[in-house]
Amino acid sequence: MSRPAHLCESEPVDKDWEDRVAAAWDTFDDYPEERAAEFRAVIDALASEQPAGSPLGLFERACAWDSTGHSDRAVPLYEEALALGLGEVSGYKGRRAKIQLSSSLRNIGRAEDGVKLLTPELDAPSDELDDAVRGCLALCLSSLGRDREGLSLVLGALAPHLPRYQRSMANYARALVDPDT
């Protein structure tokens, strides 16, 4: 699918808009569950500032629905944002969308789709989201009864953060899925 010309990668990020979105998300905890619709309205107003065809607004709307307990409403928005090239506009937000979409897919009974979406992310260039990829993938695997694979991922993600036993935990993680290790 080709992307609209106004979304080319060389277009600078609208820092003002991104800052206002971040500021809105900083207030998320100020909205109790009974005021979730108010928070979504704040995000929706910001998202509506984006040009037609921009995946950024769709992503923020998906996040708002997801964060207020509506995975079913978030899934199509994440999918559309990714289809419109969110990963090309922002590689970081594209990866976040895949993580969050996989979690939402799991929540609505589509864990296998979450596994398919996140498994390639294990081989993606490393960044600060690596552990989140592994954690969400582990949850999807567990929902499918593949607990050993999920535990292996989680232990593998945990191992580098331990003050001791990194090698042992990494070896145990591998042994869960490959007993010949």
C-alpha positions in Angstrom: 0.0 0.0 0.0 1.5 3.4 -0.9 1.5 6.1 1.6 0.2 9.6 1.0 3.0 12.0 0.0 2.4 14.2 3.1 3.6 11.3 5.2 7.0 10.7 3.7 9.7 9.7 6.2 11.7 12.9 5.6 8.8 15.0 6.9 9.8 16.4 10.3 7.9 15.3 13.4 5.4 17.8 14.7 7.1 18.2 18.0 4.3 20.5 19.4 1.7 17.9 18.6 3.8 15.1 20.1 4.4 17.2 23.2 0.7 17.9 23.6 -0.1 14.2 23.2 2.6 13.3 25.8 1.1 15.9 28.2 -2.4 14.4 27.7 -1.1 11.0 28.5 0.7 12.4 31.6 -2.8 13.1 32.9 -4.2 9.6 32.3 -4.2 8.7 36.0 -6.3 11.8 36.7 -9.2 10.1 35.0 -10.9 7.4 37.1 -12.7 4.6 35.2 -16.0 6.5 35.3 -14.4 9.4 33.4 -12.6 7.2 30.8 -14.7 8.7 28.0 -13.5 12.2 28.9 -9.9 11.0 28.5 -10.7 9.4 25.2 -12.2 12.7 24.1 -9.0 14.6 24.9 -7.0 12.1 22.8 -9.6 12.1 20.1 -9.4 15.9 19.8 -5.6 15.7 19.5 -5.9 12.9 17.0 -8.3 14.9 14.8 -5.6 17.5 14.3 -3.7 15.0 12.2 -4.2 15.0 8.4 -6.5 12.4 6.8 -4.6 9.2 6.2 -2.1 9.8 9.1 -1.5 6.7 11.2 -0.5 8.8 14.2 -4.0 9.8 15.1 -5.3 6.3 14.7 -2.5 5.0 16.9 -3.3 7.5 19.7 -7.0 6.7 19.5 -6.2 3.0 19.7 -4.0 3.5 22.8 -6.8 5.5 24.4 -9.4 2.8 23.8 -6.9 0.1 24.9 -5.8 1.9 28.1 -9.4 2.4 29.1 -10.3 -1.3 28.9 -11.7 -1.6 25.3 -9.3 -3.9 23.5 -12.1 -4.7 21.0 -12.3 -1.1 20.0 -8.5 -0.7 19.9 -7.7 -3.6 17.6 -9.1 -2.2 14.3 -7.5 1.1 15.0 -4.1 -0.4 15.6 -4.5 -2.5 12.5 -5.4 0.5 10.4 -2.5 2.6 11.8 0.0 -0.2 10.9 -1.6 -0.7 7.5 -1.2 3.0 6.8 2.5 2.9 7.6 2.8 3.8 11.2 6.1 1.9 11.4 7.5 4.0 8.5 6.3 7.3 10.1 7.7 6.3 13.5 9.5 3.0 13.9 9.2 3.3 17.7 5.4 3.8 17.6 5.1 1.1 15.0 6.8 -1.3 17.4 4.7 -0.1 20.3 1.5 -0.7 18.1 2.6 -4.2 17.5 3.1 -4.9 21.2 -0.1 -3.3 22.2 -2.1 -4.9 19.4 -0.8 -8.3 20.3 -1.9 -7.8 23.9 -5.3 -6.6 22.7 -5.6 -9.5 20.4 -4.9 -11.8 23.3 -7.6 -10.1 25.4 -10.2 -10.7 22.7 -9.4 -14.3 22.2 -7.0 -14.0 19.2 -3.8 -15.0 21.0 -2.5 -16.9 17.9 -2.7 -13.6 15.9 -0.7 -11.9 18.6 2.0 -14.6 18.4 2.2 -14.2 14.6 2.5 -10.4 14.9 5.2 -10.4 17.6 7.3 -13.4 16.7 9.1 -11.5 13.9 9.9 -8.7 16.5 12.2 -11.1 18.2 14.6 -10.6 15.3 14.0 -6.8 14.9 16.8 -4.4 15.7 17.1 -4.2 19.5 15.7 -1.3 21.5 14.1 -0.5 24.9 10.9 -2.3 23.9 12.6 -5.8 23.6 11.5 -6.9 27.0 7.9 -5.7 26.3 7.9 -7.8 23.1 9.0 -10.8 25.0 6.5 -10.2 27.9 3.5 -9.8 25.6 4.6 -12.7 23.4 4.9 -14.8 26.5 1.3 -13.9 27.6 0.0 -14.9 24.1 1.9 -18.1 24.2 0.5 -18.9 27.7 -3.0 -18.2 26.5 -2.4 -20.9 23.8 -1.1 -23.4 26.4 2.5 -22.9 25.4 3.7 -21.9 28.9 7.2 -23.4 28.6 7.9 -21.2 25.5 6.5 -18.2 27.3 8.5 -18.8 30.4 11.6 -19.2 28.3 11.0 -15.8 26.8 10.4 -14.1 30.1 13.5 -15.7 31.8 15.6 -14.8 28.8 14.4 -11.2 29.1 15.0 -11.1 32.8 18.5 -12.7 32.8 20.5 -9.6 31.6 18.9 -7.5 34.4 20.0 -9.8 37.3 22.9 -8.7 39.4 24.1 -12.4 39.4 23.1 -15.6 37.7 22.7 -14.1 34.2 24.4 -17.1 32.5 22.5 -19.7 34.5 19.1 -18.0 33.9 19.8 -17.6 30.2 20.8 -21.3 30.0 17.7 -22.4 31.9 15.6 -20.2 29.5 17.0 -22.0 26.5 16.7 -25.5 28.2 12.9 -24.9 28.6 12.4 -25.0 24.8 15.5 -27.0 23.8 16.2 -29.8 26.3 19.4 -30.7 24.4 21.0 -27.4 25.3 
